[in-house]
């Protein structure tokens, strides 16, 4: 059962960094399993290796946009942010530097907010809906945050997306204010209405 804050039975030990309505469900593309197996010299991995709730096919970070919606089973979800890995992924992969490698790879997966709760099951079809006027992909948002920090126009575009998680909005707003953008110039339509 998908509920507002998580999937029923999903344990989230560190509620400071994990979970909450903007990180209720984590999605990771199965296509990346092959890349990691080749890169790490492994035979392969079991489903859920990267801590995801849903292992999917066909939903890659450069094609999925913040604010897009997924209908899975009886539930409806909204894409809210890329994943930023932590030390727990390093422990799972038994490699101290794995979070840095994971982040640098651009193969982050993404988080979902539960818009309509409902039952989901292994093998459910995923119906994908593009939404919103601003088309900023999960990969673009991740690159704006970590690789392209001087792209102020990109940060402004990201702030216009109402589905973007508040923590990401705050980081982009802080960056723009530090660059001299006046508060009244910040977008008011996105991120829950801006500042």
PyMOL commands that set and color helices and strands:
alter all, ss='L'
color gray80, all
select helices_A, chain A and resi 21-23+31-40+87-93+98-105+138-146+152-159+166-178+183-185
alter helices_A, ss='H'
color red, helices_A
select strands_A, chain A and resi 25-29+54-56+69-72+75-82+110-116+126-129
alter strands_A, ss='S'
color yellow, strands_A
deselect
rebuild
show_as cartoon
